[in-house]
Amino acid sequence: MNIYSECIKCSEELAVKTLYETRGEHALRKGEVIEIQCVTCRTLNNIHIDEFKAKESKTVKVLALSAFIGTFVFAVVAFLWLIYEKDVVMIWYGVFGVPFLIYGSILVYDRKRVSLFNRLYSKR
């Protein structure tokens, strides 16, 4: 997950990757202070973990959209196959809900992950 803070000198947004779901877990395993160098002003910043915020990932949104498109195409192909080959219509109307469930589940997971990180703080 990417977490973001501002440079102390130039207020440019700094990004750091973390493998942990909460600030407290990150503080226990890696320490409470993250040392990061600003790309624009080359200042070495020591930023406390509580000053970082997580944002929703664009990669997860692309993954959710591609999963939605893939499962929707599969549902349409399966539905058309059943109509023309098997003459079954009523059973497969529910299949069109599966792409929406997958898309929504992936986005909700990402929102909850970001919300959990931003909600819990480490002790200073």
C-alpha positions as CSV (number, residue, x, y, z in Angstrom):
1,M,0.0,0.0,0.0
2,N,1.3,3.5,-0.8
3,I,1.2,6.0,2.0
4,Y,1.7,9.8,1.5
5,S,3.0,12.8,3.5
6,E,4.4,16.2,2.7
7,C,8.0,17.3,2.6
8,I,8.8,19.5,5.6
9,K,10.8,22.0,3.4
10,C,8.9,22.3,0.1
11,S,5.5,20.7,0.9
12,E,5.8,18.3,-2.1
13,E,3.9,15.1,-1.7
14,L,6.1,12.1,-0.7
15,A,5.1,8.5,-1.3
16,V,6.3,5.4,0.6
17,K,5.3,1.8,0.2
18,T,4.3,-0.2,3.3
19,L,3.4,-3.9,3.7
20,Y,1.4,-3.3,6.9
21,E,-2.3,-2.7,7.3
22,T,-2.2,-0.2,10.2
23,R,0.1,2.5,11.5
24,G,0.6,0.6,14.8
25,E,1.7,-2.5,13.0
26,H,4.2,-0.5,10.9
27,A,5.5,1.2,14.0
28,L,6.1,-2.1,15.8
29,R,7.9,-3.8,12.9
30,K,9.7,-0.9,11.1
31,G,9.8,1.9,13.7
32,E,7.7,5.0,14.2
33,V,9.8,7.3,12.0
34,I,10.2,6.9,8.3
35,E,13.3,8.5,6.7
36,I,12.6,9.6,3.1
37,Q,14.3,11.9,0.7
38,C,12.3,14.5,-1.2
39,V,12.7,14.2,-4.9
40,T,12.4,17.9,-5.7
41,C,14.4,19.6,-3.0
42,R,16.7,16.6,-2.0
43,T,15.9,17.2,1.7
44,L,16.1,14.1,4.0
45,N,12.9,14.0,6.0
46,N,12.3,12.1,9.2
47,I,8.5,11.8,9.3
48,H,6.5,10.2,12.0
49,I,4.1,7.4,10.9
50,D,1.1,9.3,12.2
51,E,1.7,12.1,9.6
52,F,1.2,9.6,6.7
53,K,-2.2,9.1,5.0
54,A,-3.2,6.2,2.8
55,K,-5.1,6.7,-0.5
56,E,-7.2,4.4,-2.6
57,S,-5.0,2.6,-5.1
58,K,-5.5,3.3,-8.9
59,T,-4.1,-0.2,-9.6
60,V,-6.9,-1.8,-7.6
61,K,-9.4,0.2,-9.5
62,V,-8.0,-0.9,-12.8
63,L,-7.9,-4.5,-11.5
64,A,-11.6,-4.2,-10.4
65,L,-12.6,-2.8,-13.8
66,S,-10.8,-5.5,-15.8
67,A,-12.4,-8.2,-13.5
68,F,-15.8,-6.6,-14.1
69,I,-15.4,-6.5,-17.9
70,G,-14.0,-10.1,-18.0
71,T,-16.8,-11.6,-15.9
72,F,-19.4,-9.5,-17.7
73,V,-18.2,-10.8,-21.1
74,F,-18.2,-14.3,-19.8
75,A,-21.8,-13.9,-18.4
76,V,-23.0,-12.5,-21.8
77,V,-21.4,-15.4,-23.7
78,A,-22.8,-18.0,-21.3
79,F,-26.3,-16.4,-21.5
80,L,-26.3,-16.3,-25.3
81,W,-25.1,-19.9,-25.4
82,L,-27.8,-21.1,-23.1
83,I,-30.5,-19.2,-25.0
84,Y,-29.5,-20.6,-28.5
85,E,-28.2,-24.0,-27.5
86,K,-30.2,-25.1,-24.5
87,D,-33.3,-22.8,-24.6
88,V,-32.8,-21.9,-20.9
89,V,-33.5,-18.3,-19.9
90,M,-34.7,-17.9,-16.4
91,I,-31.8,-19.6,-14.6
92,W,-29.1,-17.4,-16.0
93,Y,-30.5,-13.9,-15.3
94,G,-28.7,-14.0,-11.9
95,V,-25.3,-14.4,-13.6
96,F,-25.3,-10.7,-14.6
97,G,-25.1,-9.8,-10.9
98,V,-21.8,-11.6,-10.5
99,P,-19.6,-9.0,-12.3
100,F,-21.1,-6.2,-10.1
101,L,-20.5,-8.3,-7.0
102,I,-16.8,-8.9,-7.9
103,Y,-16.3,-5.2,-8.9
104,G,-17.9,-3.9,-5.7
105,S,-16.1,-6.4,-3.5
106,I,-12.7,-5.4,-4.7
107,L,-13.4,-1.7,-4.3
108,V,-14.9,-2.1,-0.8
109,Y,-11.8,-4.1,0.2
110,D,-9.5,-1.3,-0.9
111,R,-11.7,1.4,0.8
112,K,-11.7,-0.6,4.1
113,R,-7.9,-1.1,4.0
114,V,-7.3,2.6,3.5
115,S,-9.9,3.5,6.1
116,L,-8.3,1.2,8.6
117,F,-4.8,2.7,8.1
118,N,-6.1,6.3,8.3
119,R,-8.3,5.6,11.4
120,L,-5.7,4.0,13.7
121,Y,-2.8,6.0,15.1
122,S,0.4,5.0,16.7
123,K,1.3,6.4,20.2
124,R,3.8,9.3,20.1
